[in-house]
Amino acid sequence: MFNKFIITACIASSVAINVHAQGQPCATDHHHDRLLQKYPLLAEYERQFNEQLGAKLAAKTTAAGPDTATYDIPLVVHVVHDYGVEYLSDNDIYDAANEWALAFVKKNADTANVIAPFVKYIGNARMRLHLATIDPKGNPTKGVVRHFSYLTYNGDDDSKLEPWPNNKYINIWFTSSLGSSGAAAYAYYPSSAAFMPYYDGVISLASYLNTSKTIPHELGHVLNLAHVWGNNNNAAVACGNDGVDDTPPTKGHTPGCVPSAIFDTTCATGYMKTYTSMSGLADSVVDYPDTTNAQNIMDYTYCAHMFSKGQCVRMRTALTSPVAGRSNLITSANLAETGAMNPMPDLAPVADFTLNKAIGAGLTTDVRTQFLTYTNEGSFVFRNTSWNDTISSVYWTFSNGASVPTSTSMTTVTNRFSEPGWVTVSLTANSNAGTTTVTSNSLAYAADTTPVGGVGYSQKFSNLADMHNWPMFNYYNNQFKWEYYNGAGRGDNNCIRYRSFDTTDKINGMAKGDRDDVFTPAFNLQGVSGNLFINFYTSGAATPAGSSASRDSLQIDVSTSGGARWTKIAGFRGTELANNGARSSMFIHGTSSSWVARSVSVPEIHRTGQTFFRLRYWPGNVGNNLYLDDFSIAAFPAELEELSGNAGQFVLFPNPSENGTNLAFTAGNDATATYTISDLAGKVLASEVLSVSPGSTNQVFISRSLVPSAGLYFVTLTTGGNSATRKMVVQ
Ligand SMILES: [Zn+2]
């Protein structure tokens, strides 16, 4: 009677009962297929485990005397957050954990709503859930830990940060969103957890902390329960069963907290089980209810009220099996080691704060604003996020000529800074149990309003002091970040780089989802007409694993509002950045590596007396490092600067073009330069002789009207006895 079943499961995200059933609201198939593909041995593990468990279950049903022991289970809750709504409060977690526990001792009040046919099948799992009071290092804890990470978005196994040993604690992670569209949560059965202990546990949307027994449902999976219709997530499709006798066959219901589901007889009519005696003879027939058990916690109905007795036997069997270390959870030694039976300790608070989106007139900014001038229309907003105890008071201090230098606000402090540079912020949090202080000088940057230059500005990053007004933000404080680099450079030995190198081994970190910025100082571009570029050089590589699908990208933004608002003006993606090919190890720019000139046109609307630029890097999955050097502001693209020593060489920009292109060149040592435009057949379409000063830099506009149609043409320039030809693409 023990079925082979699929190892992953989750439940539908929609809680509204008036929503029509969705096809496949959950990610089981996705996770299951992914695991089996990656770890083919898993299927064998699963088979062996089910054999073991089947034997144990059989032994239990024939053993004398009822199994009445009570088991205690230590839990730890991980909040993976970006200081958004997923930053669950301690008290909400404690309240929810108390609620989860009720379903495992048959004390949830809504068992009173179980329909008559199933009342006698309501099971008591006799399991007590406890938030741990001692962490894996032996330190006191309240059983809640917090991880500040972008992995709160599109959560999956990679978001299961810093698991506590799965043979000592059941880990439960909460995230802002899940990568499996439509899923609210998922967990792994013991057979797969045994194979990959670091992914064991429950991961759930933070918004499902205490919704419709989502967590008891997932803990059911952790303890080897399948959905009541069987080993898949396709509720409401076909009759199936879960290998548990007292949950009649069902299609499952999603959503289904309606009479037609609760009294659904479709698959259950005439459902009887025959049990054989020790002598092998049939000695009893049980006629189970002719209604499906839609109120079962392992259905999708959202009126989940009960585990059945058979499910409780199954969960208790899993909990007393060594597979995935389950049986160790409940040992007295482990309960002592994890402090599961101790009352929650009274611990000092953990002082913590973050920055909100800036406030000010009509601001549309990033989620958090960490770079602003003091003259712009917005203000920094600091928010108290201290936790781990009931906070009785706080005390803030701010450096840099803060408009509010100290505060006792328990919520937010709105501030401006008149002295440029990194702001030192300190927050002390007090409770009855103690006081802690946290200080940061890498969260908020007050940008200088004084421009450092305009057209002609050049920054070679020659020494570290050059970086003093080029703040680099490592928002999530991890290894993927901008950094000053000494060891390679264009023309010298220094530059900046984004350390994007990522391995396919996700246990050691995953870059995808991160982003980091480096900001320029202010430039005075007021009144500059004609072409204007920011120029820089990059040297990058991909990894073999990511070369065909590298998602690294570099985005260039501009602000004329002192950092309050940003506008994207350019982006470079994937293989475009990887000009040095793929490297299996971390890419270090060396003598055989090359630089590529990058030029970004600055539209006139952004040319003010205080224009800032932002270089934003989005590391992709399995990316590699990018080096960046020689940032300048000029009327010509970087490529031309490079050619300035070569009379007769020239550049076309933009190219390809739609509405004409610019031809820029350095004149030879005579007073004329001639350009011609010809088609693929060699026919000359236009020609012009220009008067120039010897050795001067020049630019001429080639009108779109000089060529008859879109296509490929050749431009040839002759000056000072030198000649060069380039392709011109007209779109
Ligand atoms: Zn499920």
Residues whose N, C-alpha, C, O or C-beta is under 5 A from the ligand:
A	BS01	ZN	A9 C10 I11
